Amino acid sequence: MPRAAGVPDSCYGASTCSSLSIAGKVKLLTARDNDMPASGISEVGIALYPGAQTAAVHGLTDLFNVAAKIALDQRTGRRSLRVTHWQSAHSRDAEPRCVYDSAPVGKLRPGILIIPPTMVDLPDPDVPAGVVSWLRDKHAAGATLVSVCSGAFLLAKTGLADGRAVATHQICQEALAARFPKVTVDTNRRIIDYGDIVTAGGFLSWVDVGLLLVERILGPAVKAETARFVLSDPASDDVHYFVGFAPPQSHRDKAVLKAQSWLHMRDGRGVSLAAMTAIAGLQRRTFLRRFAKATGLTPLEYCRGVRIARARELLISGDTPQKMIAQSLGYRDVASFARVFRKATGTAPGAYRKQFGIPPGEFAPKTSSLQQQPKLPFGERVLAAG
């Protein structure tokens, strides 16, 4: 297996790097010189807006930076992928400006623009006009627009999704359809790719769309290596930190895959064995046997893994109270949530956040996304599953 330059060989072994956060893994990969020419580089921009989920922004940034360093041409030392963040100034009508650049060399030209999900509430209907017109203009100039989960609201605001199907989380379905009746909302597909517009919905869909874009820009080999590096499981019993839950989906059991996608879109909450068997179109005994064979887990274990992975993502983001996380994932109280989380990860939720949480202001604004976001009616509140 090829090695990324600057990464200790031990990181490709059992457990040395699997206990690190994605950000920690990125730091291990920065040994190679970043002062490189910008010719031939592909730029992926991420649009920052009030309420954008910092966990998704950071996660995508780190995923792309890992992929870029893995893909460095060993003969020319040329970086092939650049990540930028774009944010509006104080004026609502102002165009976004670049506030972060992973490879500050040459002219800024994002060929792909990602609209990340929100944290708790749906995006404010009164989105800054500058952001909407900027997205529309960039698309007209040839950029591909990519929305993740509730980011579909900003995409729909541009009018570019009219007459098209859009993937999003099922909790967004009613509100998105009501606000934008010309858009066809589809919660059954995790990714819908029109080439110029890509939408993703469901559990941890920012990981799915990130790897899709890595494959598109850098090829399947780099995608596979990036996925292995970022989503590597711990290899020893004493390492309990997972960067994310990597659901087994390489099997070819279509009925089980259908049930998995359904579970992902619901973050593993409020599901029953009867509903899962109905989605899969199988009898109970057959479903249990095939699900265990395909995933190596029982449906109950799988649902628990999905919920804990979602909890990890929310804890890493740093600004969602544990009580809100527990309630959003269907736990009776914080104590029940903490007990299940500790059993699954070996760490209490508070200690996990302290160890792996993203420091505020590293890439995105310091203001909490919950503080930035105006409260919407209960029917439009959503815990967006990025």
Backbone hydrogen bonds in HBPLUS format (Angstrom, degrees):
<---DONOR---> <-ACCEPTOR-->    atom                        ^
c    i                          cat <-CA-CA->   ^        H-A-AA   ^      H-
h    n   atom  resd res      DA  || num        DHA   H-A  angle D-A-AA Bond
n    s   type  num  typ     dist DA aas  dist angle  dist       angle   num
A0007-VAL N   A0004-ALA O   3.23 MM   3  5.86 152.3  2.31 141.1 141.0     1
A0011-CYS N   A0008-PRO O   2.91 MM   3  5.60 155.9  1.97 118.7 125.7     2
A0012-TYR N   A0009-ASP O   2.94 MM   3  5.57 159.6  1.98 116.7 123.4     3
A0013-GLY N   A0010-SER O   3.00 MM   3  4.99 158.6  2.04 104.2 109.3     4
A0020-LEU N   A0017-CYS O   3.01 MM   3  5.41 166.6  2.03 117.4 120.9     5
A0024-GLY N   A0021-SER O   3.01 MM   3  5.02 117.5  2.42  93.9 109.5     6
A0025-LYS N   A0021-SER O   2.98 MM   4  6.37 149.0  2.07 148.2 157.0     7
A0025-LYS N   A0022-ILE O   3.03 MM   3  5.02 116.2  2.45  94.2 110.1     8
A0026-VAL N   A0022-ILE O   2.89 MM   4  6.25 150.8  1.98 151.8 160.4     9
A0027-LYS N   A0023-ALA O   3.12 MM   4  6.44 154.9  2.19 145.2 150.8    10
A0028-LEU N   A0024-GLY O   3.18 MM   4  6.53 143.8  2.32 139.2 148.6    11
A0028-LEU N   A0025-LYS O   3.10 MM   3  5.07 120.9  2.47  92.5 107.4    12
A0029-LEU N   A0025-LYS O   3.19 MM   4  6.50 132.3  2.44 138.7 151.0    13
A0029-LEU N   A0026-VAL O   2.91 MM   3  5.09 133.6  2.13 100.2 113.9    14
A0030-THR N   A0027-LYS O   3.29 MM   3  5.29 163.3  2.32 101.8 106.8    15
A0036-MET N   A0034-ASN O   2.98 MM   2  5.66 123.1  2.32 111.0  94.7    16
A0041-ILE N   A0038-ALA O   3.24 MM   3  5.56 150.4  2.34 136.4 132.1    17
A0042-SER N   A0080-SER O   3.10 MM  38  6.02 171.2  2.11 123.2 125.6    18
A0082-ARG N   A0042-SER O   2.77 MM  40  6.02 156.4  1.82 160.7 162.6    19
A0111-GLY N   A0043-GLU O   3.00 MM  68  5.73 141.0  2.16 139.9 147.3    20
A0044-VAL N   A0082-ARG O   2.82 MM  38  6.17 165.1  1.84 168.8 169.7    21
A0084-THR N   A0044-VAL O   3.00 MM  40  6.32 159.1  2.04 146.5 149.9    22
A0045-GLY N   A0112-ILE O   2.74 MM  67  6.04 168.2  1.76 170.4 167.4    23
A0114-ILE N   A0045-GLY O   2.77 MM  69  6.18 161.7  1.80 153.4 157.8    24
A0046-ILE N   A0084-THR O   2.79 MM  38  6.22 143.8  1.92 146.4 158.0    25
A0086-TRP N   A0046-ILE O   2.94 MM  40  6.14 158.2  1.99 157.1 156.5    26
A0047-ALA N   A0114-ILE O   2.91 MM  67  6.09 168.6  1.92 166.1 168.8    27
A0048-LEU N   A0086-TRP O   2.77 MM  38  5.80 176.6  1.78 166.3 166.9    28
A0052-ALA N   A0049-TYR O   2.98 MM   3  5.56 161.1  2.01 148.6 147.0    29
A0053-GLN N   A0117-PRO O   2.74 MM  64  5.70 166.6  1.76 155.1 151.2    30
A0057-VAL N   A0053-GLN O   3.16 MM   4  6.49 161.1  2.20 150.2 155.8    31
A0058-HIS N   A0054-THR O   2.84 MM   4  5.96 172.9  1.85 155.6 157.4    32
A0059-GLY N   A0055-ALA O   2.81 MM   4  5.81 156.6  1.86 141.1 149.2    33
A0060-LEU N   A0056-ALA O   2.89 MM   4  5.93 167.2  1.90 149.3 152.3    34
A0061-THR N   A0057-VAL O   3.04 MM   4  6.13 159.6  2.08 143.8 150.2    35
A0062-ASP N   A0058-HIS O   2.89 MM   4  6.09 164.7  1.92 154.2 157.8    36
A0063-LEU N   A0059-GLY O   2.90 MM   4  6.02 160.2  1.93 147.3 153.7    37
A0064-PHE N   A0060-LEU O   2.94 MM   4  6.11 167.4  1.96 154.3 156.6    38
A0065-ASN N   A0061-THR O   2.99 MM   4  6.14 154.1  2.05 143.9 151.8    39
A0066-VAL N   A0062-ASP O   2.86 MM   4  6.04 154.3  1.93 151.1 157.5    40
A0067-ALA N   A0063-LEU O   3.02 MM   4  6.27 164.4  2.04 147.8 152.0    41
A0068-ALA N   A0064-PHE O   2.83 MM   4  6.01 155.1  1.89 146.7 153.8    42
A0069-LYS N   A0065-ASN O   3.10 MM   4  6.23 155.5  2.16 142.6 147.9    43
A0070-ILE N   A0066-VAL O   2.95 MM   4  6.20 150.6  2.04 150.6 159.4    44
A0071-ALA N   A0067-ALA O   2.97 MM   4  6.08 148.7  2.07 144.8 153.2    45
A0077-GLY N   A0073-ASP O   2.64 MM   4  5.12 144.5  1.76 151.8 159.9    46
A0102-SER N   A0083-VAL O   2.90 MM  19  5.31 161.4  1.94 158.1 163.7    47
A0085-HIS N   A0100-TYR O   2.98 MM  15  4.97 150.8  2.07 132.4 135.6    48
A0099-VAL N   A0085-HIS O   2.87 MM  14  5.60 158.0  1.91 141.3 148.6    49
A0087-GLN N   A0097-ARG O   2.91 MM  10  5.41 161.2  1.95 147.5 148.2    50
A0097-ARG N   A0087-GLN O   2.83 MM  10  5.41 164.7  1.85 132.1 128.9    51
A0094-ALA N   A0091-SER O   3.22 MM   3  5.22 157.6  2.27 101.1 107.9    52
A0130-GLY N   A0092-ARG O   2.91 MM  38  5.95 162.1  1.94 154.6 150.8    53
A0105-VAL N   A0103-ALA O   2.60 MM   2  5.72 134.4  1.80 118.5 102.8    54
A0144-THR N   A0111-GLY O   2.86 MM  33  6.25 161.2  1.89 147.5 146.6    55
A0113-LEU N   A0144-THR O   2.85 MM  31  6.21 162.8  1.87 168.0 171.9    56
A0146-VAL N   A0113-LEU O   2.80 MM  33  6.01 158.3  1.85 163.3 161.4    57
A0115-ILE N   A0146-VAL O   2.64 MM  31  6.01 160.4  1.67 165.4 170.6    58
A0148-VAL N   A0115-ILE O   2.99 MM  33  6.17 152.3  2.06 171.8 162.9    59
A0382-VAL N   A0120-VAL O   2.86 MM 262  5.25 133.8  2.07 140.0 153.8    60
A0131-VAL N   A0128-PRO O   3.08 MM   3  5.61 131.7  2.32 111.1 121.9    61
A0132-VAL N   A0128-PRO O   3.42 MM   4  6.83 161.6  2.45 152.6 156.6    62
A0133-SER N   A0129-ALA O   2.97 MM   4  6.15 176.3  1.97 160.7 161.6    63
A0134-TRP N   A0130-GLY O   3.02 MM   4  5.91 147.3  2.13 134.4 143.9    64
A0135-LEU N   A0131-VAL O   2.96 MM   4  6.18 159.9  2.00 151.2 155.7    65
A0136-ARG N   A0132-VAL O   3.04 MM   4  6.28 160.5  2.08 148.8 154.4    66
A0137-ASP N   A0133-SER O   2.87 MM   4  6.05 157.9  1.92 146.0 152.0    67
A0138-LYS N   A0134-TRP O   2.90 MM   4  6.08 160.3  1.94 151.0 156.3    68
A0139-HIS N   A0135-LEU O   3.01 MM   4  6.17 157.3  2.06 146.8 152.9    69
A0140-ALA N   A0136-ARG O   3.02 MM   4  6.28 155.4  2.08 144.8 151.7    70
A0141-ALA N   A0137-ASP O   3.00 MM   4  6.26 134.7  2.21 138.9 151.3    71
A0141-ALA N   A0138-LYS O   3.10 MM   3  4.97 126.5  2.40  90.4 104.8    72
A0143-ALA N   A0138-LYS O   2.94 MM   5  5.46 163.4  1.96 146.5 141.4    73
A0142-GLY N   A0139-HIS O   2.96 MM   3  5.14 160.1  2.00 107.0 112.8    74
A0145-LEU N   A0196-ASP O   2.98 MM  51  6.37 153.7  2.05 155.4 150.8    75
A0198-VAL N   A0145-LEU O   2.87 MM  53  6.31 160.4  1.91 156.9 163.0    76
A0147-SER N   A0198-VAL O   2.92 MM  51  6.47 151.4  2.00 156.5 163.2    77
A0200-ALA N   A0147-SER O   2.96 MM  53  6.30 144.5  2.09 148.5 159.8    78
A0151-GLY N   A0148-VAL O   2.89 MM   3  5.09 164.0  1.91 131.4 131.0    79
A0149-CYS N   A0200-ALA O   2.60 MM  51  5.74 163.6  1.63 157.0 162.7    80
A0152-ALA N   A0149-CYS O   3.14 MM   3  6.10 166.1  2.16 123.7 126.6    81
A0153-PHE N   A0150-SER O   3.13 MM   3  5.91 168.1  2.14 119.9 122.5    82
A0154-LEU N   A0151-GLY O   3.12 MM   3  5.59 127.1  2.42 108.6 119.5    83
A0155-LEU N   A0151-GLY O   3.26 MM   4  6.64 160.6  2.30 147.8 153.5    84
A0156-ALA N   A0152-ALA O   2.80 MM   4  5.94 162.1  1.83 147.4 152.3    85
A0157-LYS N   A0153-PHE O   3.01 MM   4  6.17 141.9  2.16 136.7 147.0    86
A0158-THR N   A0155-LEU O   3.09 MM   3  5.51 144.8  2.22 107.3 116.8    87
A0159-GLY N   A0156-ALA O   2.99 MM   3  5.38 152.4  2.07 110.5 119.0    88
A0162-ASP N   A0159-GLY O   3.40 MM   3  5.56 165.2  2.42 104.7 108.8    89
A0164-ARG N   A0161-ALA O   2.96 MM   3  5.31 151.8  2.04 140.2 137.7    90
A0163-GLY N   A0182-LYS O   2.79 MM  19  5.70 173.0  1.79 144.7 147.1    91
A0184-THR N   A0164-ARG O   2.95 MM  20  5.91 167.7  1.97 154.9 154.2    92
A0166-VAL N   A0184-THR O   2.73 MM  18  6.06 151.1  1.81 166.2 169.9    93
A0186-ASP N   A0166-VAL O   2.83 MM  20  5.69 171.6  1.84 156.8 154.1    94
A0172-CYS N   A0169-HIS O   2.92 MM   3  5.52 149.9  2.01 116.4 125.4    95
A0173-GLN N   A0170-GLN O   3.12 MM   3  5.09 153.9  2.19 101.5 109.6    96
A0176-LEU N   A0172-CYS O   2.95 MM   4  5.91 165.4  1.97 165.8 170.7    97
A0177-ALA N   A0173-GLN O   3.01 MM   4  6.10 164.2  2.04 152.1 156.6    98
A0178-ALA N   A0174-GLU O   2.93 MM   4  6.09 152.4  2.01 149.7 157.9    99
A0179-ARG N   A0175-ALA O   2.95 MM   4  6.09 161.5  1.99 149.4 153.9   100
A0180-PHE N   A0176-LEU O   2.95 MM   4  5.93 154.4  2.02 145.4 152.8   101
A0183-VAL N   A0180-PHE O   3.01 MM   3  5.69 166.5  2.03 123.9 128.1   102
A0201-GLY N   A0190-ARG O   2.81 MM  11  5.06 152.5  1.89 139.7 148.0   103
A0192-ILE N   A0199-THR O   2.88 MM   7  5.33 159.0  1.92 154.3 160.8   104
A0199-THR N   A0192-ILE O   2.97 MM   7  5.33 160.4  2.01 148.1 154.3   105
A0194-TYR N   A0197-ILE O   2.86 MM   3  5.24 167.4  1.87 160.4 161.2   106
A0205-SER N   A0202-GLY O   3.32 MM   3  5.49 139.6  2.50 135.7 125.1   107
A0203-PHE N   A0264-HIS O   3.13 MM  61  4.65 126.7  2.42  92.8 107.6   108
A0207-VAL N   A0204-LEU O   3.07 MM   3  5.74 145.1  2.19 115.4 123.5   109
A0209-VAL N   A0205-SER O   2.93 MM   4  6.16 172.5  1.93 157.5 158.1   110
A0206-TRP N   A0386-GLY O   2.28 MM 180  5.40 148.0  1.37 148.3 155.7   111
A0210-GLY N   A0206-TRP O   2.93 MM   4  5.81 147.5  2.04 132.2 141.8   112
A0211-LEU N   A0207-VAL O   3.02 MM   4  6.20 165.1  2.04 152.8 155.4   113
A0212-LEU N   A0208-ASP O   2.96 MM   4  6.19 149.6  2.05 144.9 154.4   114
A0213-LEU N   A0209-VAL O   2.98 MM   4  6.18 157.2  2.03 146.4 151.1   115
A0214-VAL N   A0210-GLY O   2.96 MM   4  6.23 150.6  2.04 144.3 153.2   116
A0215-GLU N   A0211-LEU O   2.98 MM   4  6.17 159.0  2.03 146.1 150.8   117
A0216-ARG N   A0212-LEU O   3.01 MM   4  6.27 153.1  2.09 142.5 150.4   118
A0217-ILE N   A0213-LEU O   2.88 MM   4  6.05 155.0  1.95 149.7 155.5   119
A0218-LEU N   A0214-VAL O   2.73 MM   4  5.53 162.4  1.76 150.8 157.1   120
A0219-GLY N   A0215-GLU O   2.88 MM   4  4.33 137.3  2.06 112.1 120.4   121
A0223-LYS N   A0219-GLY O   3.13 MM   4  6.37 156.5  2.19 148.2 155.5   122
A0224-ALA N   A0220-PRO O   2.91 MM   4  6.08 162.7  1.94 148.2 151.9   123
A0225-GLU N   A0221-ALA O   3.03 MM   4  6.29 160.2  2.07 147.3 152.5   124
A0226-THR N   A0222-VAL O   2.81 MM   4  5.92 156.4  1.86 149.1 156.0   125
A0227-ALA N   A0223-LYS O   2.86 MM   4  6.06 164.6  1.88 155.0 159.0   126
A0228-ARG N   A0224-ALA O   2.96 MM   4  6.14 158.6  2.00 144.8 150.9   127
A0229-PHE N   A0225-GLU O   2.93 MM   4  6.05 153.8  2.00 143.4 150.5   128
A0230-VAL N   A0226-THR O   2.82 MM   4  5.92 168.7  1.84 157.6 160.5   129
A0231-LEU N   A0227-ALA O   2.87 MM   4  5.53 157.3  1.93 141.9 149.3   130
A0239-VAL N   A0236-SER O   3.24 MM   3  5.75 169.4  2.25 119.0 120.5   131
A0257-LEU N   A0253-ASP O   2.95 MM   4  6.21 161.3  1.98 156.0 162.2   132
A0258-LYS N   A0254-LYS O   2.96 MM   4  6.10 149.9  2.06 142.3 149.6   133
A0259-ALA N   A0255-ALA O   3.19 MM   4  6.50 153.1  2.26 141.1 147.6   134
A0260-GLN N   A0256-VAL O   2.83 MM   4  6.13 156.7  1.88 153.1 160.3   135
A0261-SER N   A0257-LEU O   2.97 MM   4  6.20 168.0  1.99 152.4 154.3   136
A0262-TRP N   A0258-LYS O   3.11 MM   4  6.29 155.8  2.18 142.5 149.3   137
A0263-LEU N   A0259-ALA O   2.95 MM   4  6.21 153.1  2.02 147.8 155.0   138
A0264-HIS N   A0260-GLN O   2.86 MM   4  6.16 158.7  1.90 155.9 162.1   139
A0265-MET N   A0261-SER O   3.03 MM   4  6.25 158.3  2.08 149.4 154.0   140
A0266-ARG N   A0263-LEU O   3.06 MM   3  5.24 142.7  2.20 101.5 112.7   141
A0268-GLY N   A0263-LEU O   3.01 MM   5  5.08 155.4  2.07 152.0 148.3   142
A0267-ASP N   A0264-HIS O   3.05 MM   3  4.98 166.4  2.07 107.5 110.5   143
A0269-ARG N   A0266-ARG O   2.92 MM   3  5.64 170.2  1.93 125.6 129.0   144
A0276-MET N   A0272-SER O   2.99 MM   4  6.27 157.0  2.05 149.9 156.5   145
A0277-THR N   A0273-LEU O   2.94 MM   4  6.14 160.8  1.98 151.8 156.3   146
A0278-ALA N   A0274-ALA O   3.05 MM   4  6.22 149.5  2.14 140.8 149.4   147
A0279-ILE N   A0275-ALA O   2.94 MM   4  6.20 156.1  2.00 147.9 154.0   148
A0280-ALA N   A0276-MET O   2.96 MM   4  6.17 159.2  2.00 147.9 153.6   149
A0281-GLY N   A0277-THR O   2.82 MM   4  5.86 124.6  2.13 133.8 148.6   150
A0282-LEU N   A0277-THR O   3.09 MM   5  5.40 156.3  2.14 149.4 153.7   151
A0287-PHE N   A0283-GLN O   2.79 MM   4  5.93 162.2  1.82 162.8 168.7   152
A0288-LEU N   A0284-ARG O   2.99 MM   4  6.22 166.7  2.01 156.6 159.4   153
A0289-ARG N   A0285-ARG O   3.11 MM   4  6.28 162.4  2.14 146.8 151.5   154
A0290-ARG N   A0286-THR O   2.93 MM   4  6.11 170.0  1.94 154.7 157.7   155
A0291-PHE N   A0287-PHE O   2.78 MM   4  5.80 158.4  1.83 153.9 160.3   156
A0292-ALA N   A0288-LEU O   3.13 MM   4  6.14 165.4  2.15 143.2 147.2   157
A0293-LYS N   A0289-ARG O   3.06 MM   4  6.22 155.0  2.13 143.7 151.1   158
A0294-ALA N   A0290-ARG O   2.95 MM   4  6.03 155.9  2.01 144.8 150.6   159
A0295-THR N   A0291-PHE O   2.95 MM   4  5.99 162.6  1.98 153.8 158.0   160
A0296-GLY N   A0292-ALA O   2.79 MM   4  4.85 142.1  1.94 127.6 137.1   161
A0302-TYR N   A0298-THR O   2.91 MM   4  6.13 158.9  1.95 157.8 164.5   162
A0303-CYS N   A0299-PRO O   2.93 MM   4  6.11 164.5  1.95 150.7 154.2   163
A0304-ARG N   A0300-LEU O   3.02 MM   4  6.23 158.5  2.07 147.1 153.2   164
A0305-GLY N   A0301-GLU O   2.95 MM   4  6.19 151.6  2.03 143.8 151.6   165
A0306-VAL N   A0302-TYR O   2.98 MM   4  6.31 154.8  2.04 152.3 158.9   166
A0307-ARG N   A0303-CYS O   2.98 MM   4  6.25 164.8  2.01 152.8 156.5   167
A0308-ILE N   A0304-ARG O   2.94 MM   4  6.09 162.0  1.97 150.7 155.7   168
A0309-ALA N   A0305-GLY O   2.97 MM   4  6.06 154.9  2.04 143.2 150.3   169
A0310-ARG N   A0306-VAL O   3.02 MM   4  6.26 154.6  2.09 146.6 153.4   170
A0311-ALA N   A0307-ARG O   2.92 MM   4  6.19 151.9  2.00 143.8 152.1   171
A0312-ARG N   A0308-ILE O   2.86 MM   4  6.16 153.9  1.92 148.9 155.6   172
A0313-GLU N   A0309-ALA O   3.07 MM   4  6.36 158.2  2.12 146.4 151.4   173
A0314-LEU N   A0310-ARG O   3.07 MM   4  6.37 156.9  2.13 148.9 154.6   174
A0315-LEU N   A0311-ALA O   2.89 MM   4  6.11 153.6  1.96 151.6 159.3   175
A0316-ILE N   A0312-ARG O   2.90 MM   4  6.08 157.2  1.95 152.8 158.7   176
A0317-SER N   A0313-GLU O   3.21 MM   4  6.44 143.1  2.36 138.9 147.8   177
A0318-GLY N   A0315-LEU O   3.15 MM   3  5.47 142.6  2.29 104.5 114.4   178
A0358-ILE N   A0316-ILE O   2.88 MM  42  5.79 166.6  1.90 158.6 154.1   179
A0324-MET N   A0321-PRO O   3.07 MM   3  5.34 119.6  2.45 102.7 116.6   180
A0325-ILE N   A0321-PRO O   3.06 MM   4  6.43 156.6  2.11 152.6 159.7   181
A0326-ALA N   A0322-GLN O   2.86 MM   4  6.05 166.6  1.88 153.5 156.8   182
A0327-GLN N   A0323-LYS O   3.00 MM   4  6.20 164.9  2.02 148.1 152.1   183
A0328-SER N   A0324-MET O   2.91 MM   4  6.00 161.2  1.95 146.9 152.6   184
A0329-LEU N   A0325-ILE O   3.12 MM   4  6.27 138.9  2.30 146.1 155.6   185
A0331-TYR N   A0326-ALA O   2.94 MM   5  5.19 157.9  1.99 157.7 151.4   186
A0330-GLY N   A0327-GLN O   3.13 MM   3  5.20 164.7  2.15 106.5 110.4   187
A0337-PHE N   A0333-ASP O   3.15 MM   4  6.43 165.4  2.17 152.3 156.4   188
A0338-ALA N   A0334-VAL O   2.78 MM   4  5.96 165.3  1.81 155.9 160.1   189
A0339-ARG N   A0335-ALA O   2.98 MM   4  6.12 155.1  2.05 145.6 151.9   190
A0340-VAL N   A0336-SER O   3.12 MM   4  6.37 164.0  2.15 151.7 155.0   191
A0341-PHE N   A0337-PHE O   2.86 MM   4  6.01 161.7  1.90 154.4 160.4   192
A0342-ARG N   A0338-ALA O   2.90 MM   4  5.97 163.3  1.93 147.3 151.7   193
A0343-LYS N   A0339-ARG O   3.13 MM   4  6.26 157.1  2.18 141.5 147.8   194
A0344-ALA N   A0340-VAL O   3.03 MM   4  6.21 150.0  2.13 144.6 152.4   195
A0345-THR N   A0341-PHE O   2.90 MM   4  6.02 155.8  1.96 154.1 160.2   196
A0346-GLY N   A0342-ARG O   2.65 MM   4  4.82 144.6  1.77 134.7 142.1   197
A0352-TYR N   A0348-ALA O   2.87 MM   4  6.05 155.9  1.93 159.5 167.5   198
A0353-ARG N   A0349-PRO O   2.97 MM   4  6.20 160.8  2.01 150.6 154.9   199
A0354-LYS N   A0350-GLY O   3.02 MM   4  6.24 157.7  2.07 145.6 151.9   200
A0355-GLN N   A0351-ALA O   2.98 MM   4  6.16 151.2  2.07 145.0 152.0   201
A0356-PHE N   A0352-TYR O   2.87 MM   4  5.95 165.9  1.89 157.7 161.4   202
A0357-GLY N   A0353-ARG O   2.74 MM   4  4.65 141.3  1.88 132.0 137.1   203
A0362-GLU N   A0359-PRO O   3.41 MM   3  6.04 153.3  2.49 140.6 137.4   204
A0371-GLN N   A0368-SER O   3.00 MM   3  5.08 122.0  2.35  96.5 111.3   205
A0372-GLN N   A0368-SER O   2.96 MM   4  6.26 151.0  2.04 151.8 160.3   206
A0373-GLN N   A0369-SER O   3.21 MM   4  6.12 144.5  2.34 135.5 143.0   207
A0380-GLU N   A0377-PRO O   2.80 MM   3  5.53 155.9  1.86 123.2 130.9   208
A0381-ARG N   A0378-PHE O   3.09 MM   3  5.17 165.6  2.11 108.2 112.7   209
